[in-house]
Structure formats: C-alpha cells, structure tokens
Amino acid sequence: MGQLFAVEIIYRGVFQKTLAKNITRGIVLAAHNEGKLGISFGRYGDAPERNGIPAKSFAIVANDEQTLEAGMAQYEPKQVDLTVVVDDTLTKGAESWAWYGLQPVHHALKAGATLAVVSQDDAPALLKNIHRREEPYKLGVIKGAASFSGMWVYKDDHTDVRVLGVIAKVLPGLFSLKSVEQYINEKLKNPLKVTSVRGAYERFTAVDVKPGQGNPEEPFKFTLPGWEKMRGGVSVTGQPQGGPYADPTTGEKGGFRPHRNELFKKYSTRTMRPVINFKTCTKCTLCWLNCPDASFDVTPDGTYDTNMESCCGCGVCEAVCPVNDCISMVNETEFSDNKSQWEAFKKDQEAYLKWLETTIQKAEPIEKRAHGFRYRGQYQEEVPKALEIAAKA
Amino acid sequence: MATLTVPVEEKKKVQEQEALITGAEAIAIACKLANVDVVTAYPIRPYDTVMQYISQLVADGEMDCEYIVAEGEHSQFEIVKHASVCGARVFCGSSGVGWMYAMEALTVSPALRVPMVCMVGNRALDDPGAFGVEHNDALAVRDLGWLLTWVDSAQEALDTALIAYRLAEDSRIMVPLAISCDGAFLTHSQALVQIPTAEQVKKFLPPYNRGDLLMHPDNVISIAPQVNEDWVMEIRRQNYAVTEITCDVIREVYAEFEKNFGRKYGNPFFEEYMTEDAEVVLLGMGTMSTPVKVAIRKLREQGKKVGFVRLRWFRPFPGPEIAKCLERFKAVGVIDRDFSFGSPNLSGVVATELRSAMYTGAATRPPVLGFICGLGGREVTVPDVEEMTDIVFQAANGKAQPLTQWIGLRS
C-alpha cells in the first residue's frame, strides 16, 4: 500500500458550494500532473444544501489504484491530512443537517496535521472558538474575507487557488507549487491566479496547538437507537409545549419559552447573530411572530430574547423590527458563547447596554453583508476589495 | 465509492480525452456522444445531476437536442416514449419514488418496443425521505421486460450508456434499458474518466432505425389499441422472444465495443475478482465492489481464500453462466442492497433469483447465504465484509447458517 492523502474542506452550504468543489477538483487535477490518481466528492448527507448549513467536500489522492481504492472504500475519510475551513465562523464546529451532533472542525484531522482557516483574525482569536482536543495539531490562517457567492453565481476572488497554494506548502508530497501552476495555466488559463497561488504559498505559516488549548465547550452528541427501540411507523414524538420560566434576578416566573429539540441545534449555521436592546424594545411581537425557527423566548418582562442554540442567524427579526437599532445582526466571530442576552441584561443593565453599544458598532448595514449578492454590480465591487485584503496579509 | 478505470490499450488512449467527472456527468457526455435527440427531465436526487449536466451541455452549445422539463415523472417518461416511436433517440431517468411515479409509462414501454435508455440514480424509496442508495427502485420493473444493468465506476457508466443505445436499439431487441448508478457513491463522486471521440462513437453506434414500427405519415400505423384476451398472450410472447436472445446480443455488442474502443470488460454479465483459487465468494451489484475488494485483499493476506463476483446485468439474468461459475465454490454469500419482504427464505432480490438459477443450472449446489446490507445509503464497511466472509466460511465448513442475515444494523 502506498501513501494515501485525504483533504477535507469545510464550507457554508450554497454560499461556498462552487468554491469547495473548485478546491477539491483542483487538488485532484494538480496531483494528477504528478501522475497521481484521485477522486473529489462532497459529503452526500449534507445535500441538498441549504443556505449557510455547514457542509464538507473531500479530495482523496494516491500514487496507485489499490491505495486509492482503499481510501474510497468508505463513505467519507475518517482521517484527513489537512482540513481547510473556508469561513472562520465555522470554527465553532459543524453540525450538518444529517444527524452527527456537533463536530469540532478538527474532528477528522490526524495528530500533528494542519488546520487552515480563511480569516481576517489571527490564530489566538480563532482558538477561542475551536474546540480543545487531546492530539496536538497546527493552526494556520489563510488571510482573507470569507468568499461567499450564491446558487448561480461564483465570486472568483482567487480563494480557490490561494487554498491550493497553502496545500502545496503544507503537503508537498501531495503536489508541488509547480503542479498547481501547471493546473492553473492549462485548465483555468488565468495568469493572475498564478500570482495569487505563489503569494499564498510564500505567506502561509502555522502555529503549534497543544493538547487542551482552545474552546473548553463539550460539543453536543447523542446515541442513535437500535431498530427495536425506535418508534414504529416512521414516526417521532412531538415536542412538549413549554411554558413560563424564571427571572434570574427575582426568581419570579413569567413569559413563555417553547420546548426545543435537544438533538437538533442550529447555531453552527449562523454567520451572524441578533443582539437586542431590551431597553428600547416596544414588545410589538414582530420578531417573535416572524422568526422562522421559533427562536424567541417571551421573557417574564414581556420583551423577546433569542435562544442562541436555536437561532440560525437569518436576520428576519432585524428586518421586521420597527425600532431603530433594537435588533442588530453582528458577525458571529464577535461571540464565543451561546448565553442568553436577556439574562446578562437583567443581571447588570448598565454593563449590558455598554457592551451593546460597542458590539452594534461592528454590525454592518444589511446591503454590505457578504451573503450572496443583493444588487447589480455588487460582484464587481467586492472582487477588488477581497483581493486587497488578501494582498495586505 | 466507485472503482477505477479499466485498462485501455495504449494506441486508443491517445485519441481519448481525460476528464475529472462524476458518474452522472459521464452519462451526460455519453448522451452527447450518442447524439441523443430528445431528453426529458424532472428533478429528483440523485438522478437530477444528469439532467443538470445535459442542460449545461445544451446551454454551452455542445449538444443539440430537444430538452423538455416535464411536470412530473409520469409525463417525463410518456414524452420520451412518444418521441421514440416517432424515430427519436431518447434519454430519460429518475430515482426512488420518482421512478415509481412513472410506473404506468414504465410498464407500457417494453410491449411497445420503445428502446428508451434511462439512468436510475438508485435511491431508497420513501418513506422515510432519504437520498441514499437502495436498489429496490430500479428492481421494481424487473418482471416487465426492461433490461437492467448496474455499473460501479464513472468510466463504466459512460461506456455502458454507449453500449445501451446499441443494444436497446438493435432491431432484434427494441426494449427499454435502465442503467443503475448508486446514489452518492457514483452519481456524485468525481473520478478520472477517458472520453472517447465522436468519430469512435459514430463508428460503433448506427443511427436509430425503428423499421416498420416507425410512426410517420409515410408509414401509417396505430400503436397501443385496446385488446382483449384473444390478443394479450401473443403480445407477451413477443417480449418473451426478446428475452430468449438478449444474452447473445449482449455478448455481440460488448465484443464490438471492445473492438472500437479498446476497453475490455471481459465477461459482460459479471466481473470476477480473485475467484480463481477461491473457496468461497461474495456476490453483489454496484459500488459495494470497492469496499468488498479492499476487504478481500485484506482477508487474502490472512490466508482466507475468498473472491467476489459483481453482477453487471440483472435483466437478463445470466442464469446458466452464473450457475456454472458458482457451482465450484464451497459457499456463496449474496450481498443485497435491497429487500424483498416475504420472499422465499425472506432474502433479498438477488439472493432469491440466484438460488433459482442455481437450482436448475448448477451441477452441485453450494449453500447460498443472503445478506441485507447497506440500505438507505449506509456504508458497506470493510468490517461488514469481513463479518459476512466469516459467516460464509462457517457455512462452507458445514456449520448451518441462517439463510438471511442483516449486517451493519443497529440493534
């Protein structure tokens, strides 16, 4: 048996589908320039993709057919030589909409292997979110803004080839920089991309992450029942209704909190979260009525608090809220826990409002957000900006 | 996952182009090469990838055909049926319950001698809604006169699609043909594939000619009238006559394919892997061949003489050939990625058919054990294969085993 290489790309469903496919195809074709064989595929269980749902794409490469076949003999690689996360808000873990629980982003990474994240932050900031693990690994940042496109458009900001440049550096046995350049020249026919791939190759560095370093949160998981213990008739029990809950300061019960599914949390889908000003809230109910995931609790005060395990960050609440700056969507990288904002507000109003003031300054106006394209010409505007960020790195 | 390319003669290789494509894309390219006239589409996973690729080929100006998006699978298959009797080469396909929704159109096509070529992206039947591979969808037409084949790599998918047109449109055959591709493992996995040239395909595949069955103003006929008991048996016997000769025509077409393209598939009906000196064998269809072969190599290192037979053609079922092949082993384990509830011995479809073939065709009859495995897209793992091999060896050594066992099940 020869050497088997497996690379995993963790990406946001739909927004980064083409990007992930281009990267794994590029891996196989660059390695094929050195006579290697390979396959590229997306994790079938993640599809059909929904906007923003964490998803995975893989490339498996070997020198000979039998070794490749051994790698293909499983549904997805159980161990990978490199994981690339193409949006840093995914560092909190990936819960695909199939039933895996929450997987840390280094879930399949071999001990000592490299985790590369596309981010504008540095490694220590990312480690606030990346779960702890027992085996050491290396963490490197591919500097840049997360490249988001839509179902029918692809933002060709060179993220694909910059990732390939990083792979050539981290796994020189998989393919050399020369082989990637050959792939770009022959298949993509874009000399500017050769410049990008060289830049990424030269700049990329990684730091050692020691066992126990990182986010202490225990990712949620569960055991699937056997066929004899399952309910019959392809049926599942409904959730109980829920009810009032206690104010953390007075202990008085009030409001309404729906019972939520313990096995299906949706927060790894989120790239932004709503932050709420409970002081200016007029209790109009619009956020609560319009939330597609029933993520709002009615607090004992009569205001509305988002449950951060249930919210997938769609931003409908912000859009329907009639009060200026009462609900603001802020990039998920600003947060490292899923605690209740209303409880923080109740415990120390002054501190909460101060935190809110600085936090909502980081909220970008809706038309500037990178989720797909909202108006004609936005693509053309975003490409130079993304290239500029990458060049600065 | 799908297995790899079959060997190509060097001189042929230079003419062909290599591409990194999925099994679905491979079939779309075969449709382009076969110069298909009418394609109908209706989305359902995992079949829908092939309709996407064909629409892309049309949009890019690489393929010229009528591309019709129907309002459901029933119409999808009805439209190609009608186009086919008017002389058009057609392509169609579906998956899971979509295939079942088209059932009325699927039922009538063999009697009308419609050589439609379809891709079934094998998918579990609802409920529960699931996208993973199970073979019960395509198998639902197994008694109706369809030709059914299972492939296990993108290369084989492309080659078989070309073979399919030549075979289905042969004037002696003229019945519909479905190529089954396992959902995910084949339809959605990109592998390196050799793409033949248009000239090669043109030489191999003659134009579609329905002869006097063509519906045309110059050949006035009426198709599918209402009849009673005085006609039906004779009509059925005509389809039966096709089944009597199909195996011979399959052999001819594969020999022609080899001559034109240089890729060798050997015995068209089934592929044998490490069977020469094997004491026991496993048998199955589709992409399970990959984990099974990997497991066999591992088991061979431990001195266990086990082989694998991958069945390519399920209709026609190569009864005498496969019985002759299997009679020499001490025991046979059939891995069914399907179920046949209430069948004799409660086994899967393939095990049940195989026992029937062995009863009449084999000089000695080794025990045939049935395994239900990999349903709904569940991985057939290397440890699963080791477990099944172990059970088959116990049967070979005279220790009685249940005739049907579920492998890889949570209990």
Interface residues (C-beta under 8 A of the other chain):
Chain A: T24 R25 V28 L29 H32 L37 G38 I39 S40 F41 G42 Y44 A47 P48 E65 Q66 L68 E69 A70 M72 A73 Q74 Y75 L224 P225 G226 W227 E228 V234
Chain B: M1 A2 T3 L4 L20 R45 P46 D127 P128 F131 G132 G183 A184 H188 S189 Q190 A191 L192 T290 P291 K293 V294 A295 R297 G377 E379 T381 V382 L409 R410 S411
